[in-house]
Amino acid sequence: MPATISSTLTGMTLIALGEGVILGMAYWIAGVPSPVAFGVITGFMALVPGGAPLSFTLISIYLVASGSTVAGIGLFLWGAIELFVVDKTIRPMLVGGPVKLPFLPTFFGLIGGVKTMGILGLLSAPC
């Protein structure tokens, strides 16, 4: 059990760091003011289920509203694709890999845990 909790926390932290860096670079390319600050905020928000999509969606809306329509749509598409790839492939490998859990049970455990118990389900679902 401690190995499962440790791998879950480590995996979630690495995912949050990666999403913050990747989306921070996307913010810089899209011309968002203070891309580093927004990248850090997005990284912290990635620890919460639904936090990263909320971050890049709000920033995309800001870009579209300020007249940068192409940058806003591009940022939203980049964030959606990046989040899809990370959540469906990398997250289950990082969380389930160290404790030798198969990919599909880990994936469904993460989704079911969050749906059933909210944020606490992220920690207890893979157990």
C-alpha positions as CSV (number, residue, x, y, z in Angstrom):
1,M,0.0,0.0,0.0
2,P,2.7,2.6,0.8
3,A,4.3,1.9,-2.6
4,T,1.0,2.6,-4.3
5,I,0.5,5.9,-2.6
6,S,4.1,6.9,-3.2
7,S,3.9,6.1,-6.9
8,T,0.6,7.9,-7.2
9,L,1.9,11.1,-5.5
10,T,5.2,10.9,-7.5
11,G,3.3,10.4,-10.8
12,M,0.9,13.2,-10.2
13,T,3.6,15.6,-9.2
14,L,5.7,14.7,-12.3
15,I,2.6,15.1,-14.5
16,A,1.8,18.5,-12.9
17,L,5.4,19.7,-13.5
18,G,5.3,18.5,-17.1
19,E,2.0,20.1,-17.8
20,G,3.1,23.4,-16.3
21,V,6.3,23.5,-18.3
22,I,4.7,22.4,-21.6
23,L,1.6,24.7,-21.3
24,G,3.9,27.5,-20.1
25,M,5.9,27.3,-23.3
26,A,2.6,27.2,-25.2
27,Y,1.5,30.3,-23.4
28,W,4.8,32.0,-24.4
29,I,4.3,31.0,-28.1
30,A,0.7,32.2,-28.0
31,G,1.8,35.6,-26.7
32,V,0.1,35.4,-23.3
33,P,1.4,38.0,-20.8
34,S,3.4,36.5,-18.0
35,P,3.7,32.9,-19.5
36,V,5.9,31.7,-16.6
37,A,3.4,32.8,-14.0
38,F,0.6,31.2,-15.8
39,G,2.6,28.0,-16.4
40,V,3.2,27.7,-12.7
41,I,-0.4,28.3,-11.9
42,T,-1.4,25.7,-14.5
43,G,1.1,23.2,-12.9
44,F,-0.5,23.7,-9.5
45,M,-4.0,23.4,-11.0
46,A,-2.9,20.2,-12.7
47,L,-2.8,18.6,-9.3
48,V,-6.6,19.0,-9.1
49,P,-8.8,17.0,-11.4
50,G,-10.0,19.4,-14.1
51,G,-7.7,22.1,-13.1
52,A,-5.3,22.2,-16.1
53,P,-8.2,22.3,-18.6
54,L,-9.8,25.1,-16.7
55,S,-6.5,27.0,-16.8
56,F,-5.8,26.8,-20.5
57,T,-9.4,27.2,-21.4
58,L,-9.7,30.5,-19.5
59,I,-6.4,31.7,-21.0
60,S,-7.7,30.8,-24.5
61,I,-10.9,32.7,-23.9
62,Y,-8.8,35.7,-22.8
63,L,-6.8,35.5,-26.0
64,V,-9.9,35.3,-28.2
65,A,-11.5,38.1,-26.3
66,S,-8.4,40.3,-26.6
67,G,-8.4,39.9,-30.4
68,S,-5.9,37.1,-30.8
69,T,-8.3,34.6,-32.2
70,V,-5.9,32.3,-33.9
71,A,-3.6,32.2,-30.8
72,G,-6.5,31.4,-28.5
73,I,-7.9,28.6,-30.7
74,G,-4.4,27.2,-31.2
75,L,-3.7,27.3,-27.5
76,F,-7.0,25.5,-26.7
77,L,-6.3,22.8,-29.3
78,W,-2.7,22.3,-28.1
79,G,-3.9,22.1,-24.5
80,A,-6.7,19.6,-25.3
81,I,-4.4,17.4,-27.3
82,E,-1.6,17.5,-24.8
83,L,-4.0,16.8,-21.9
84,F,-5.6,13.9,-23.8
85,V,-2.2,12.3,-24.5
86,V,-1.0,12.8,-20.9
87,D,-4.1,11.6,-19.2
88,K,-4.7,8.6,-21.3
89,T,-1.1,7.3,-21.7
90,I,1.5,8.8,-19.5
91,R,-0.4,9.2,-16.2
92,P,-1.4,5.5,-16.0
93,M,2.2,4.4,-16.8
94,L,3.7,6.7,-14.2
95,V,1.1,5.8,-11.5
96,G,0.8,2.1,-12.1
97,G,4.3,1.4,-13.4
98,P,6.4,1.4,-10.2
99,V,4.0,-1.0,-8.5
100,K,3.6,-3.3,-11.5
101,L,-0.1,-2.7,-12.0
102,P,-1.4,-3.4,-15.5
103,F,-2.3,-0.4,-17.6
104,L,-6.1,-0.8,-18.0
105,P,-6.9,-1.5,-14.4
106,T,-4.8,1.5,-13.3
107,F,-6.5,3.7,-15.9
108,F,-10.0,2.6,-14.9
109,G,-9.0,2.8,-11.2
110,L,-7.9,6.5,-11.6
111,I,-11.1,7.4,-13.5
112,G,-13.4,5.5,-11.2
113,G,-11.7,6.7,-8.1
114,V,-12.0,10.4,-9.1
115,K,-15.6,9.9,-10.2
116,T,-16.6,8.1,-7.0
117,M,-14.6,9.8,-4.3
118,G,-13.4,13.1,-5.9
119,I,-9.8,14.2,-5.1
120,L,-9.4,11.5,-2.4
121,G,-10.0,8.9,-5.1
122,L,-6.8,9.8,-6.8
123,L,-4.8,8.5,-3.8
124,S,-6.9,5.5,-2.9
125,A,-8.2,4.3,-6.3
126,P,-5.0,2.5,-7.5
127,C,-4.7,0.6,-4.2
